[in-house]
Amino acid sequence: ECLAYMREYKKAYRAQPKPDGTCSRYPDCKNPADGGTRRCSSCRVQGLQSQKRNVKSIRARADLIRADVLLHYGPGCTCCGESEPMFLTLDHVNGYDGIGPRGGVNLYRWVIRQGLPEGFRTLCWMCNFSLGHHGYCPHSDMTQDCWAVRIQIPGMEKKRARKRAYWISYREKVFEQYGGASCRCCGEERNEFLTIEHSDGKGHEHRKADKKAQNICTWLRGNGYPPGYEVLCLNCNAGRYLGEGTCPHERVYLDAPPRGQYDAGEPG
């Protein structure tokens, strides 16, 4: 009874009308919000510190939400059949339409709040990227309207095709500077599936500090191809991030018995 009472009390307490320009934690915090933000500087610092302390539990909850949503829309990639959980993501069937979050755990939470609606499917990162950026996937005959949110000008199909071919060749020249157009982890060689990985895993910090690094291939070419980067496929790139630096492919190799342990004549 006391627990139910406190829940109702807190619900009514936090439902008080918030004055304009007040911290979003009102009435627990009555400081003015910083310009252009929802919270005051003190609450924002406390939130960042709490997030750093609880990063493991936050990621664990996010992984559970992600797993539940992906299981609903399919246990494997709709295009190629990939079933490794770290390689899977949620895809908008008809392209992102501007409604709701575009990706990340916020998208999974939003989908759950909407009652797991239709219009989504499970894809691996490679198929998702290729369909979204190229309009097709080399694995199958699946197609998708690229950049569904953008205005499509009639008669520009040939120009877009030439531009896409130019960027594929552009990326290949960058890949050659880092050992060739093939994934260093699994050996994938199709250009549509490849990307540049920060060897130290700090790509997000790099892009946040330098806005020009959003297009990493152009940034590398403009900065003389510095060391500290390698070519990976989208699946291995995501696998290293979700696996805290270790791709599922690498984990399989690490768990394998040492060379010479198999008996002669047996497959191994």
Secondary structure, DSSP 8 states (H G I E B T S, - for coil): -HHHHHHHHHHHHHTS---TTB-TTTTT--SB--TTSSS-HHHHHHHHHHHHHTHHHHHHHHHHHHHHHHHHH-SS-TTT----GGGEEEEETT---SSS--SHHHHHHHHHHTTS-SSEEEEEHHHHHHHHHHSB-TTSS-B--TTTTS---TT-HHHHHHHHHHHHHHHHHHHHTTT-SS-TTT----GGGEEEEETTS-HHHHHHH-GGGGSHHHHHHHTT--SSEEEEEHHHHHHHHHTTT--HHHHHHHHS--TT-S-TTS--
